[in-house]
């Protein structure tokens, strides 16, 4: 995916509203799915320090649990990350995107 396509799709998901706190769970899911699956540098590798993981990690799977607004990420080394997401904020600056997540009680474990 090119930067232009990534930016256009993200802008459409956000209805053009960057730097505004998002509370809507369906919109949060759409934004995070887009960032992880469609990022223009490929395969989640431009996600630097996403939720306290080292930079340039590869996310291999993303799931959402609607009942408790929980995000589950699986990294290429099998590491699982769980977080209940309250809100997100997307900031765009000089062709870089920053997704700031307000989370509740994160839990991490090694995948089985």
N, C-alpha and C positions, 0 to 999 in steps of 0.2 A: 504494500500500500504506500502511496506517495504521501508526503506531508500535506499537500493540498487536499487530497481526498480525506485523510485523517481529520484535518482541521474542519473541513466542510461537514463531514458526518457528525463530529462532536458538536459543532455549532448548531446543527439541526436538532440533536438530542437535547441540547441546553436551551433551545429557542433563542439563541444568540445572547444569552445572559451569563457571562463569565463573572467571576468574583462575587457570586451571590450564593449564600448558603442554601443547600438543597436538603429538604426533609422528606420529600416524596420517595417512598421505597422503590417504586417501579422505575422512576427516573434514576435513582442511585444505582440500581442494578444495570440499567442500560448504559450508563456512563462507565461503570467499572468493567463491564463486559467489553465495551468498545476499547477502552484503554488497554486491557490485557490481551484481547484477541486480535485487535486490528492496528496496534501501534505501528507507526510507519518505519521504525527501525527493526521490527521483526521479533516475534515470539516472546514478548514480555521482557526483552533484555534491556530496554531503555527505562525500566522501572527501577530507579535507584533508591535504595533504602526504603522500599515500600513496606510499611508496617514493620520496621526494625529488622529487616533482613539485609544482608550484605548487598552491595551494589552489583549490578549485572547478573543477578540471579534469574533463572528461567522458571516461570510459572507454567506448569503443564496442565493444570486443571483449575477451574473456578466454579464454585457452586454457591447457591443462595438458599437459605432456609427462611421461608417467608414468615413462619409463625413467630420467630424471635428476631427477625431482621439480621440474621447471622450470615456472614461471609465466610466461606471456607476456601482457602487457597492451598494447592499442592505444588511444591517445588520439584524440580527434576531429581533431587536427591531423596525424595520421599517425605520431606518435612511438611507437616500440615500446620496451617495457621487458621484459627477461628477467632472471629471478632463480631460482636454485635455492633452494627453501625447505626449511629444516631443521625448524623448529618455528614455531608461532604461539601467541599468548596473547591472549585476548579479555577486555577489562575494560569493565564497564558502570558508568557514573557519571552520575546525574541525567539520565536519558534520552539519554545519549550513549554511543556504543560506540567503543572504541579497539581496533584490531587491530594488535598488535605482531608483526612478522615477523622471524625470525632467518634471514638469507639468506646464501648463499655465492656469491661472485664475480659480482656483477651486471654486465650488459652492456647498453648502450643504443645505439640507432641510429635513424635516420630510415627510415620505411617506404618501400618502392620502389613 
